[in-house]
Amino acid sequence: MVTTMKLSLGSRCVKYLMFIFNLLFVITGIILLSIGIGIHGVYHSYQHFLDNKFLSVPSLLIAIGAIIFFIAFFGCCGAVRESYCMIVTFTSLLVVVFILEFSGGISGYVLRARASSIIQNKMENSMQMYKNNPEVLNVWDNLQRDFDCCGTTNATDWVNIGHMNATDIPVSCCIDGAGVEPKSCSVASAMVHQGCYNKFLSFVKSHAMQLGGVGLGIAFVQAMGICFSVFLARSIRNSYESV
C-alpha cells in the first residue's frame, strides 16, 4: 500500500516561498562574491599600509559566497521533494552561514574603528624603506598618484621620516591633474599635494563599512530563510507522523 504525504495549504505556501528564497539566496552569494573579491583586490593593492585582518574579512565573504551555492542545492531540492532530511541539513548549514556573515559584518565595523592607528603606523614604517625597497617604492608612488597626495601627514614626512632631501622628494608628490610627471619635486613646490593619511583612511573606512553593512544585511535575509526552513521542516515531520 502506497501512502502519500500531504502538506497543509500554509505549509505549501512556505514551501514555494522557500524555493523563491533559495533563488534570492543564490543572488546574495553572488553579491558576497563580487564585493568580497572587489574589496580584497583593493586592499591587496595597498597591503603595505594594512595588516592581514583587513584581507581576512573580504576573504571570509568570498568563502561564504562560494559555500552558499552548495547550500542552496539542499534548500531547493529539499523544498521541491519535501525531504525532511535535506531541509534539516539546509537549516543547519544556514545557521552556520548566518553566524559567519554576522561575524564578518561585525568585523567590518571593528576594522573601521581600528583603521586609524594601523594605517598611520604602517605608512610611517614603510616610508623608511622607500629608497631601499623597490616594492615599497612602487606602492607609495601608486598611492600618491591615485589619491593625489604626498607623505603621511604632509610632504615634510619624506624629509623627517623618509630621510630624503627637501628638494628631491618623490615626483609622484607633484603629479598634476592631467597626470603629467615633473622632472623633480620639492617640499616647497607649488604643485606638491597634501598628506595621504586622511584620504586613504576615508577610503579604507568606506570599504570597511561596506563590508560590515553587506555582512549584517545579508545575515538578516538568512535569518528569514532559517524561519522558513524550520517551519517547513516541522510541517513535513508532522505530515510523516500523521500518515
N, C-alpha and C positions, 0 to 999 in steps of 0.2 A: 504494500500500500504506500503510495507516494503522498507525502504531506507537503504543503506549500506554506511558506511563511508570509504573512501579510502584515504590512506596517500600517499604522493609523494614518489618516489624512495629514495630520500635523507632522508626523514623522517623515512622511514622503516629501512634504514641503521643505523640511530641514535637509533631507537627502539631496534634493536638487539645488537648494541654496548652498549646500556644502560643495557640490560639484562646481558651481559658479565660483565659490570662494577659492577652490583649488586653482582655477584659471587666474584669479587675481593673485593667488599665492605665487604662481609662476612669474607673473609680472613683477611682483615685489622682489623676487630673486634676480630678475634681470636688472632692476633698479639698483639693488645692492651690489651686483657685479660691476655695473657701469660706474657707479660713484666710487666704489672701493678701488677699482683699477685706476680711475682717473686721479683720485687724490693720492693714491700710493705712488703713481708716476710723478706727481708734482712734488711730494715730499722727498722722494728718492733723488730728484734733481738737486735738492738743497739739503741733503742728508748731513753735510758737514756742519750745518747750523742747528741740527735737531738731534735728538737721541733716538734709540731704537723703539721707544714706546710710541713715537709718532708714526712709525711704519707698521706697528703691530695692530693698531685699531683698524686701518683700512684693509690690512691683510685678513683680519677676523671677518670683516664684512664680505670680502671676496670668498672666503671659505664658506660662510653661511649661505651666500647666494648660490654657490655650487651645490651645496647639500640640499637646498630647497627643491631643486629639480628631482632629486632622488626621493625626497619625502612626498612630493606631490603625487608620485605614482601610487603610493599606498592610499592616499586620500581619495583620488579619483576612482581607482579600482574598487576600493572598499565601499564607496558610496554607490557605485553602479551595481556591483554584485551583492550589495547588502551583506558584506562579510564582517562579522563582529571582530575577528582576529585582526584583519587588516585595519579596521577603524581604530582599534586599541593601539596597534603599532603606530599608526599615523598620529594619534593623540599624544602618545609618549614622546615621539620624535619632535612633535610640535612644541611640547613643553620645553624640551632641551633647546630648540631654536629660539623660543621666547626668552629663555634665560640668557642665552648668548647675545641676542640682539639687545636686550635690556642692559647687559653688562657693557656691550660695545657703545651704546648710547651714552651711558654714564661716563665711560672712559673718555669719550669725545669731549665732554664738558670739563672733565678733570684736566685733560691735556690743555684745554683752552686757558684754564686758570694758571697752569704751571708754565705756560709758554714763555712768559716774560723773562724769568731768570735764566731758563735754559738757553734761549736764543742769544741773550746778551753774553753769557759766558762762552758759548761756542764761537760766536763771532770774534770776540776779543782773542781767544786762544788761537783760532785759525789765522788771524791776521799776522801773527808772529811767524807763520810758516809760508807766507805768501811768496817770499823771494826764493825759497829753497825747495818748494814743493809744487811741481807743475800742475798737479791735480787741484790743489787748493787755489792756485793762481787762476785757473780756468773757471772754477766755481765762483770765486769772488768777482772776476770780470763779468761773468754772465749775470750774476746778481745785480751788479751795479748798472749794467746795460738794461736789464729787464725792468728794474724799478727806478731808473734814473736817480740813483743815489750814490753816496760816497762814504766809505768808512762805516763804523758802527753808529756813533752819535753825530759825527761830522768829519770833514776831511782831515783835520789835525790828528785823528786817530792813526793815520798812516805814518805820522811822524813820531807820535808818542808811544804807540803800541807796535806798529809795523816796522819801526826803526828805519824809515825812509827819509830821503831828503825832501824838505818842504817844497822845493822847486821841481821835484821829479816824482810825483805820486802816480799811481796807475792812471793811464789815459782814459780808462773806462769811467773815471770820475767826471770827465768833461765832455763826453759824447753828447751832441745836441739832439734835438727832437727829430731831426732828419736822419739820424744815425751816422753822422759824419764824425770820424775819429780823428782828433787832433794829433799833431806830432808829439806834443808834450802837454803835461798838465801840472799845475802847481796849486798849493793851498790858497794862494791869493788870486787865482784865476777867476774871471767874471763868469765863466761857464761851469765852475765846479758845483756839483749837486749837494743837497742836504744829506744827512745821515740815513743809513739803510734800516736801522733798528726799528723805528716806528712803522715804516712802510711794510717791512717784512713781517713784523709782529701782527699787524692788522690782517695781512694776507693769510698767515697761518691760523689765526683765531677764527677767521671767517670759514675756513675749511674744516677746522675742528668743530665749530658749531654745526656745520652741515652734516658732519659725521654723527654728531650727537642727536640732531633733530631727526635724521633719517632712521637711525637705530631705534630711537624711542617711538617714533611714529609708526614704523612697520611692526614693532613689538605689540603695539595696541591692536593692529589689524590681526596679528597672530592670536591675541587673546580672544578675539571674537571667534576665530576658527576653532580654538580649543573648546569654547562653549558649544558650538555647533556639533563638533565631533563627539563630545561627551554625551550630549542629548541623543544623537543618532545611535551611538553605541548602546546606550541604555534601552532605547526603543527596540533595537534588533535583539538584544538579550531577552527582553520581556516577551518579544514575539516568539522566540525559540521556546521559552518556558511555558508559554500558553498553548503550544502545539501539542 
